[in-house]
Amino acid sequence: MEGHFTGSCHCGEVAFEINGKVLNVVNCHCSICRKANGGVFSSFAVVPEEIFTVVKGGDSLTRYAMSDKGEKNFCSVCGAPVFNRNKLYPGIAVVPLGCFEEPARLTPQADIFCADRLPWVTPYGGSNCYDQGFDG
């Protein structure tokens, strides 16, 4: 999944570009994602930080430590998440698919933390399901 991708927060105050190869696209079912994003799971593109650029509104980003390992960076105007980082995966940005201008260009390859998945949520049919996270 290589190409040029653009996206923004809900209000458009913060915008980003991704130029290069998206490493993976995942649906995360962990309880932290549910609480942090208000949904029953979260869908993310996993990209190297060197191909992810905030092109507008960087001074409007607010950082929140979701855990001792992970941080959420969100728009201070509208509150929408823009990207996350995790100390376990240095050099990686985790970008919510809902922020992409064309999210349908990316398809989930994995469902992670399926051990925490709500019983009425079905994993995406074309993805692999992992009880916890995975290295890939």
ABEGO torsion letter per residue (X at the ends): XBEBBBBBBAAGABBBBBBEBBABBBBBABAAAAAAAGBABBBBBBBBAAABBBABGAAABBBBBABAABBBBBBAAAGBBABBBBAABBGBBBBBAAABABAAABBBABBBGAAABBAABBBBAABBBBABBBBX
